[in-house]
Amino acid sequence: MEATRGDLDTVAELVKRALVPYNRKPDDIDIEVLVERLLDFGILLLTEVVDLDGAAAPLADWHALTSAGSGDGPLARWNYARGLARTIHRMLGLLPAAVQ
């Protein structure tokens, strides 16, 4: 499945929501929803960027993040969401029609 312009806009908005300052951290339920949506859109973007120049580093980061999971601790899921968002942001930057 190919990402649509709407998908790119949605994932760009999710990235923005995850990369806010720590004092604007969402509640735990919103973080769970954010993580799930980032994972879903990240999988969609993988197929878009896998063969592009410059994709090796974000793909390696994606694999490391998704293989390890979020870990434990009071900020683990929040930091995990932020790591996913940074990696997705780098994937978006590889796409010619990316939303920056």
PyMOL commands that set and color helices and strands:
alter all, ss='L'
color gray80, all
select helices_A, chain A and resi 5-18+22-24+28-49+56-68+76-94
alter helices_A, ss='H'
color red, helices_A
deselect
rebuild
show_as cartoon
